[in-house]
């Protein structure tokens, strides 16, 4: 049956009616002559089914033009998108970008609203901006009697903001400490994941390791389980080891989760680096470590940068383990921001201000490495 199907497809009349050897390039290559045709009218009748005769016996087909009395077939690309396709794709990308940026823009705007404007219905798009949310985010406030307020007039602009609610600033809030904890834990675990992941990926890529496929699958399987499945065992283990609510404990935990992603991504990048580069370095007298440090690492910089972004995003946004294993000393910003309490409930402008500031480090880090990220995503798409 398969043989008959193949033969029928090979002998199908549609196949023979296709114009032979359409040029898929934009222009001729260097050293190649112009493609000419001896009898274009005969070819047009044969390939177009006589449609050329409807234009007249002397009119050439659309893909031919005359140059100095010689019939030349113009080359064109059937894979090049049309202007309409480009316009449609560009419009679709811009529309998608605008839709995805609406929540971010709304959070940023909410940080400059007053508490009443933040919870108003219908939501206010036009409002009088204020820095009350940022003041409430970085300060703690207490209510005082009118006599105390009259005896102590406000000294700064942020004192005047809190005086509108008959309150005074008692001191700084804990947001700065929680934000610093996120920086230490996030970037520390990212560095450790990239360091260990690069070494492991190089070993899997360049050396013959027994049961390498099984080990790689085991490493990847650590990301298959939901965090809640191992939360209680990790909590009990950390309590026995004294790692609960410590920076070291959170860095080691996030590194253990991220290292599987780092190994798999970096192994793919290192596999694409030709082995001949290292062999040439070894012949020149380099040691294995020197060849790795001076040859492989510069070539894998794109993959390392893109992997670092993914590892940082996970460690920066992680919430479940941060809630379970930290409460004070090593608590990060994600579990702290939702607990900001204002007058009569959650202070939504302060929450939005905290979320906006929390976005900035990852956003800046991604922007700085955006070229490496784009190259890293497409690296390895074409095999040798």
Protein Blocks (a to p, Z undefined) as FASTA:
>chain_A
ZZmmmmmmmmpmklmmpcghiafbfbdcehiacdddfblmlmmmmmnnommmmnojklcc
fkbcceehiacdddddfkbccfklmmmmmmmmmmmmmmmmmmmmmmmmmmmpcfklmmgc
cddfbdcddfklmmmmmpccddddfklmmmmccfbfklmmmmmnopacfbdcfklmmmmm
mmmmmmmmmmmmmmmmmmmmmmmmmpccehklmmmmmmmmmmmpcfklmmmmmmmmmmmn
opgoifklmmmmmmmmmmmmmmmmmmmmmmmpcfklmmmmmmnopafklmmmmmmmmmmm
mmmmmmmmmmmmmmmmpmklmmmmgcklmocfklmmmmpccehiacfklmmmmmmmmmmm
mmmmmmmmmmmmmmmmmgokacZZ
